Amino acid sequence: MSQDVDAAGDQPKPKIDTTVAHNARVWDYWLGGKDNYAVDRQVGDQVKQMFPVIVDVARADRQFLTRAVRYLTGEVGIRQYLDIGTGLPTNDNTHQVAQAIAPETRVTYVDNDPLVLVHARALLSSGPQGTTDYLDADVHDPDAILTGARRTLDFDQPVAVMMLGILNFVLDTDEATTIVRTLVDALPTGSHLVITHPTEELGGEANVPAMQFWNEHATPPIRARAGEEIAAFFDGLELVDPGLVSCALWRPETNEPGRVPQYGAAGRKP
């Protein structure tokens, strides 16, 4: 996790592989961003041709993040976030949404994509009352994530762990469950777990060939899960109304794209 120093420009930028499409950059492309390369656009266009709703999924997932953070900050009173699988900076990042409501909010971002690391400075632009930090760490190592997060977050106070579109890159469900349990076990009462995850349900049948193509031409490999499997990540937690639903239908606003094949939910640790 020493690479987080790179975000401040104190070390050489990490090497970025522009020959293989990467999820963070392809996702950026689908969201209309510019931090992507030709290979990302090529793969992104092919996936979109096979699974046209993917652009709606990307937008709905981002809108879900905004609504979830507004709810947790404004209604629940959460003042600390651990955002794992951050992705490339865009509009309405977690700290921007939260600090617009509560300027003292602290946020730790976690990702291990070199391009995200290069752009991490944009994620560190906290208001003067709050704090943001960036960890170069892997979701497969939750202990390292917790160790690094403790330099910014107080685990004696509630924390919201954001895992949007990240557990789908942990191919083994037992390992994914262990990762979630390790993180949740470290949290105090009143903390929340927030997850979005792709599925072949909710009209997502075309996800099957699209994900097969992705796994043959891009990185990291991905998988879908059924709602029952995703619900199991929240075992022992109190699901926030409306429970596990298409992320576009979780406390929707008027500009939502309608149901998409991406589950979303939030759960409170009792």
C-alpha positions as CSV (number, residue, x, y, z in Angstrom):
1,M,0.0,0.0,0.0
2,S,3.0,2.3,-0.2
3,Q,2.0,3.2,-3.7
4,D,-0.6,5.6,-2.4
5,V,2.2,8.1,-2.1
6,D,2.3,8.1,-5.9
7,A,-1.1,9.9,-5.9
8,A,0.6,12.9,-4.5
9,G,3.2,12.9,-7.3
10,D,6.1,11.9,-5.1
11,Q,6.9,8.7,-7.0
12,P,7.0,7.8,-10.7
13,K,3.6,6.9,-12.1
14,P,3.0,3.1,-12.3
15,K,3.1,1.4,-15.7
16,I,-0.3,1.2,-17.4
17,D,-0.9,-1.7,-19.9
18,T,-2.7,-0.2,-22.8
19,T,-2.8,-3.5,-24.8
20,V,-5.5,-5.2,-22.7
21,A,-8.9,-3.7,-21.8
22,H,-9.4,-3.1,-18.1
23,N,-12.7,-2.8,-16.2
24,A,-12.1,0.6,-14.7
25,R,-11.3,2.1,-18.1
26,V,-14.1,0.4,-20.0
27,W,-16.6,1.4,-17.2
28,D,-15.3,5.0,-17.6
29,Y,-16.0,4.7,-21.4
30,W,-19.5,3.5,-20.9
31,L,-20.1,6.5,-18.5
32,G,-18.9,8.9,-21.2
33,G,-15.5,9.5,-19.6
34,K,-12.2,10.1,-21.4
35,D,-9.8,8.1,-19.3
36,N,-9.7,5.1,-21.6
37,Y,-7.7,3.7,-24.5
38,A,-8.6,2.3,-27.9
39,V,-8.6,-1.3,-26.6
40,D,-11.0,-0.3,-23.9
41,R,-13.4,1.3,-26.4
42,Q,-13.1,-1.7,-28.8
43,V,-14.0,-4.2,-26.1
44,G,-16.6,-1.9,-24.6
45,D,-18.3,-1.5,-28.0
46,Q,-18.4,-5.3,-28.5
47,V,-19.9,-5.9,-25.1
48,K,-22.4,-3.2,-25.7
49,Q,-23.4,-4.8,-29.0
50,M,-23.9,-8.2,-27.2
51,F,-25.5,-6.7,-24.1
52,P,-27.0,-3.3,-25.1
53,V,-28.3,-2.5,-21.6
54,I,-24.8,-2.4,-20.2
55,V,-24.7,1.4,-20.6
56,D,-27.9,1.7,-18.6
57,V,-26.4,-0.6,-16.0
58,A,-23.3,1.6,-15.6
59,R,-25.4,4.7,-15.2
60,A,-27.9,3.1,-12.8
61,D,-25.0,1.8,-10.7
62,R,-23.5,5.3,-10.5
63,Q,-26.9,6.8,-9.6
64,F,-27.4,4.1,-7.0
65,L,-24.1,5.2,-5.3
66,T,-25.3,8.8,-5.1
67,R,-28.6,7.8,-3.6
68,A,-27.1,5.4,-1.2
69,V,-24.5,7.9,0.1
70,R,-27.2,10.6,0.4
71,Y,-29.3,8.2,2.4
72,L,-26.5,7.0,4.7
73,T,-25.1,10.5,5.3
74,G,-28.3,12.5,5.5
75,E,-30.7,10.1,7.1
76,V,-28.6,7.6,9.0
77,G,-25.8,10.0,10.0
78,I,-22.8,8.0,8.6
79,R,-19.6,10.1,8.6
80,Q,-17.1,7.5,7.5
81,Y,-16.9,5.5,4.2
82,L,-14.6,2.7,3.0
83,D,-15.1,2.6,-0.8
84,I,-13.6,-0.6,-2.2
85,G,-13.2,-0.9,-6.0
86,T,-13.4,2.9,-6.5
87,G,-12.9,3.1,-10.2
88,L,-11.8,6.2,-12.1
89,P,-12.9,9.5,-10.6
90,T,-16.1,11.0,-12.1
91,N,-18.8,13.3,-11.1
92,D,-20.4,12.8,-7.6
93,N,-17.7,10.6,-6.1
94,T,-18.5,9.3,-2.6
95,H,-16.7,12.1,-0.8
96,Q,-18.3,14.8,-2.9
97,V,-21.8,13.4,-2.2
98,A,-21.2,12.9,1.5
99,Q,-19.3,16.1,2.2
100,A,-22.0,18.2,0.5
101,I,-24.3,17.0,3.3
102,A,-21.7,16.6,6.1
103,P,-18.4,18.4,5.4
104,E,-16.6,16.5,8.2
105,T,-17.1,13.1,6.5
106,R,-14.0,10.9,6.1
107,V,-13.6,8.6,3.1
108,T,-11.0,6.0,2.2
109,Y,-10.9,4.8,-1.4
110,V,-9.4,1.5,-2.4
111,D,-8.4,0.2,-5.8
112,N,-5.5,-1.5,-7.5
113,D,-5.7,-0.3,-11.1
114,P,-2.7,1.8,-12.1
115,L,-4.7,4.3,-14.0
116,V,-7.0,4.8,-11.0
117,L,-3.8,5.4,-8.9
118,V,-2.6,8.0,-11.4
119,H,-5.9,9.9,-11.0
120,A,-6.2,9.4,-7.3
121,R,-5.4,13.1,-6.6
122,A,-8.9,13.9,-7.8
123,L,-10.2,11.6,-5.1
124,L,-8.2,13.4,-2.4
125,S,-9.8,16.8,-2.9
126,S,-11.6,16.8,0.4
127,G,-13.1,19.9,1.9
128,P,-11.2,21.4,4.8
129,Q,-13.4,19.8,7.4
130,G,-13.2,16.3,6.0
131,T,-10.6,13.8,5.0
132,T,-10.0,11.5,2.0
133,D,-7.4,8.9,1.6
134,Y,-6.5,6.4,-1.2
135,L,-5.1,2.9,-0.8
136,D,-3.5,0.9,-3.5
137,A,-4.8,-2.5,-2.4
138,D,-6.7,-5.6,-3.7
139,V,-10.2,-6.7,-2.6
140,H,-8.7,-10.2,-2.2
141,D,-6.7,-8.9,0.8
142,P,-9.3,-7.5,3.2
143,D,-6.9,-7.5,6.2
144,A,-4.6,-5.2,4.3
145,I,-7.5,-3.0,3.4
146,L,-8.6,-2.7,7.0
147,T,-5.1,-2.0,8.2
148,G,-4.7,0.8,5.7
149,A,-8.1,2.2,6.3
150,R,-7.5,2.6,10.0
151,R,-5.1,5.5,9.3
152,T,-8.1,7.6,8.3
153,L,-11.2,5.9,9.7
154,D,-12.1,5.3,13.3
155,F,-13.5,1.7,13.6
156,D,-15.0,2.5,17.0
157,Q,-17.6,4.6,15.0
158,P,-20.0,3.4,12.3
159,V,-18.5,3.0,8.8
160,A,-20.2,2.4,5.5
161,V,-18.4,-0.1,3.3
162,M,-19.2,0.5,-0.3
163,M,-18.6,-2.5,-2.6
164,L,-20.2,-1.5,-5.9
165,G,-19.5,-3.8,-8.8
166,I,-16.4,-5.3,-7.1
167,L,-17.4,-8.7,-5.7
168,N,-18.2,-9.9,-9.2
169,F,-14.4,-9.9,-9.8
170,V,-14.0,-12.4,-6.9
171,L,-14.9,-15.5,-8.8
172,D,-15.1,-18.0,-5.9
173,T,-18.2,-17.4,-3.9
174,D,-16.7,-18.8,-0.7
175,E,-13.8,-16.4,-1.0
176,A,-16.2,-13.5,-1.7
177,T,-18.2,-14.4,1.4
178,T,-15.0,-14.6,3.5
179,I,-13.9,-11.2,2.3
180,V,-17.3,-9.7,3.2
181,R,-17.3,-11.4,6.6
182,T,-13.8,-10.1,7.4
183,L,-14.8,-6.6,6.6
184,V,-18.1,-6.7,8.4
185,D,-16.7,-8.3,11.5
186,A,-14.3,-5.3,11.9
187,L,-17.2,-2.8,11.9
188,P,-19.1,-1.6,15.0
189,T,-22.8,-1.6,15.4
190,G,-24.6,0.9,13.1
191,S,-22.2,0.3,10.3
192,H,-23.5,-0.5,6.8
193,L,-22.6,-2.7,3.9
194,V,-23.6,-1.5,0.4
195,I,-23.3,-3.8,-2.6
196,T,-24.1,-3.8,-6.3
197,H,-23.6,-6.9,-8.4
198,P,-24.4,-8.0,-12.0
199,T,-26.8,-10.9,-12.5
200,E,-28.3,-13.1,-15.2
201,E,-31.7,-12.4,-13.6
202,L,-33.8,-9.3,-14.0
203,G,-33.6,-9.6,-17.8
204,G,-29.9,-10.2,-17.8
205,E,-29.7,-13.3,-19.9
206,A,-27.5,-11.6,-22.4
207,N,-24.9,-11.2,-19.7
208,V,-23.9,-14.8,-20.3
209,P,-22.2,-14.4,-23.7
210,A,-21.1,-10.8,-22.9
211,M,-19.2,-12.0,-19.8
212,Q,-17.7,-14.9,-21.7
213,F,-16.4,-12.5,-24.3
214,W,-15.1,-10.2,-21.5
215,N,-13.2,-13.0,-19.8
216,E,-11.5,-13.9,-23.1
217,H,-10.5,-10.3,-24.1
218,A,-10.3,-8.1,-20.9
219,T,-9.2,-8.1,-17.3
220,P,-10.0,-8.8,-14.5
221,P,-12.3,-11.8,-15.2
222,I,-15.9,-11.4,-14.1
223,R,-18.9,-13.4,-13.1
224,A,-22.6,-12.9,-12.4
225,R,-24.5,-14.2,-9.4
226,A,-28.1,-14.9,-8.6
227,G,-30.1,-12.8,-6.2
228,E,-30.0,-15.6,-3.6
229,E,-26.2,-15.7,-3.7
230,I,-26.0,-11.9,-3.4
231,A,-28.5,-11.8,-0.5
232,A,-26.3,-14.2,1.4
233,F,-23.5,-11.6,1.6
234,F,-25.9,-9.7,3.9
235,D,-26.5,-12.6,6.3
236,G,-26.6,-11.2,9.9
237,L,-27.3,-7.7,8.7
238,E,-30.6,-5.8,8.6
239,L,-31.5,-5.0,5.0
240,V,-32.5,-1.4,4.4
241,D,-35.9,-1.0,2.7
242,P,-36.6,-1.9,-0.2
243,G,-34.1,-4.8,0.3
244,L,-32.3,-6.5,-2.6
245,V,-33.6,-5.1,-5.8
246,S,-32.4,-3.9,-9.2
247,C,-30.1,-1.1,-8.2
248,A,-32.2,1.3,-10.4
249,L,-35.2,0.6,-8.2
250,W,-33.5,1.1,-4.8
251,R,-35.1,4.4,-3.5
252,P,-35.4,5.6,-7.2
253,E,-35.7,9.1,-8.3
254,T,-37.4,10.4,-11.4
255,N,-34.4,10.2,-13.8
256,E,-33.8,6.5,-13.3
257,P,-33.4,4.3,-16.4
258,G,-35.8,1.6,-15.1
259,R,-35.0,-1.9,-14.0
260,V,-31.5,-3.1,-15.0
261,P,-29.8,-6.5,-14.4
262,Q,-27.7,-5.3,-11.5
263,Y,-28.7,-6.0,-8.0
264,G,-28.3,-3.4,-5.3
265,A,-28.8,-3.4,-1.5
266,A,-27.7,-1.9,1.8
267,G,-27.6,-3.7,5.1
268,R,-27.1,-2.4,8.7
269,K,-25.0,-4.2,11.3
270,P,-27.1,-4.6,14.4
